[in-house]
């Protein structure tokens, strides 16, 4: 006979951690173990960290870029993509400048456009 387990009680009994070497999951009812460094590669939204140079070919995600993307600012970026279409936002670290650009299905980019708030 299979023992019934209250999943809420089981999960609430786990200790809270801020770091882990592995994550455990299930695929098609088969348990699996995922290394921490591989876990974020499974997510559709990626943390790119610090990227130098062009942002033309990145997928959905976020990070920091200082040079080579043509925006003229160093700061945080945010990108959403579908196929070759992309939409990117970039802000300097002081929050004084916000720029945006997009690309079409042919991978052709618009120029960076400044966004102003008044």
C-alpha positions in Angstrom: 0.0 0.0 0.0 1.3 3.5 -0.9 1.5 5.9 2.0 -0.3 9.2 1.4 1.9 12.3 2.0 0.6 15.8 2.5 2.9 17.7 0.1 2.3 21.1 1.9 3.5 19.7 5.2 6.5 18.0 3.4 7.5 21.2 1.7 7.0 23.3 4.8 9.3 21.1 6.7 12.2 21.9 4.4 14.8 24.4 5.6 15.2 27.7 3.7 18.6 28.1 2.0 20.1 30.9 0.0 22.5 28.6 -2.0 22.5 25.0 -3.2 24.8 22.8 -5.3 21.9 20.9 -6.9 18.2 21.1 -7.6 16.0 18.0 -7.8 13.1 17.6 -10.1 11.1 15.2 -12.1 10.7 14.5 -15.8 8.1 12.0 -17.0 7.8 10.7 -13.5 11.5 10.0 -13.4 13.5 11.9 -10.7 16.5 13.9 -11.8 19.3 16.0 -10.3 20.4 19.3 -11.9 23.6 21.1 -11.1 23.1 24.7 -10.0 25.1 26.1 -12.9 23.0 24.2 -15.4 19.6 25.1 -13.8 19.4 28.6 -15.3 20.1 27.3 -18.8 16.8 25.5 -18.6 14.9 28.7 -18.0 13.6 30.7 -21.0 14.8 33.9 -19.5 18.6 34.1 -19.0 20.9 36.1 -16.8 23.7 37.0 -19.2 25.9 38.7 -16.5 28.4 41.1 -18.0 28.5 41.2 -21.8 30.9 43.3 -23.8 30.2 44.1 -27.5 27.1 43.6 -29.6 23.7 42.6 -28.1 22.4 41.8 -31.6 22.3 38.0 -31.2 21.2 37.4 -27.6 18.0 35.8 -26.7 15.5 36.8 -23.9 17.3 37.8 -20.8 19.0 40.6 -18.9 22.5 41.7 -17.9 25.1 44.5 -18.0 26.8 45.9 -21.1 29.3 48.8 -21.3 30.5 49.0 -24.9 29.9 47.9 -28.4 26.1 47.8 -28.7 25.8 51.3 -30.2 23.6 52.7 -27.5 26.3 55.1 -26.2 25.6 54.2 -22.5 26.9 51.7 -20.0 24.2 49.9 -18.0 21.6 47.2 -17.5 19.8 45.7 -20.5 16.6 43.7 -20.9 15.8 41.7 -24.0 12.7 39.8 -25.1 12.8 37.8 -28.3 10.7 35.6 -30.6 12.5 34.0 -33.5 14.6 36.8 -35.0 12.4 39.6 -33.6 13.8 41.2 -30.5 13.0 44.2 -28.3 15.7 45.6 -26.0 15.7 48.2 -23.3 18.8 49.7 -21.8 19.3 52.1 -18.8 22.4 53.7 -17.4 23.1 52.9 -13.8 21.9 56.3 -12.5 18.5 55.9 -14.2 19.0 59.1 -16.2 18.9 57.5 -19.6 16.6 54.9 -21.0 16.9 53.6 -24.6 15.1 51.1 -26.7 15.4 49.3 -30.0 13.9 46.4 -31.9 14.7 44.0 -34.8 12.4 42.4 -37.4 12.2 38.8 -38.6 15.2 39.5 -40.9 17.4 40.5 -37.9 17.5 44.1 -39.0 17.8 46.5 -36.1 16.3 50.0 -35.6 18.6 52.6 -34.1 18.6 53.1 -30.4 15.8 55.5 -29.4 15.9 57.6 -26.2 12.9 57.5 -23.9 12.1 60.5 -21.8 9.9 60.9 -18.8 8.6 64.4 -17.9 
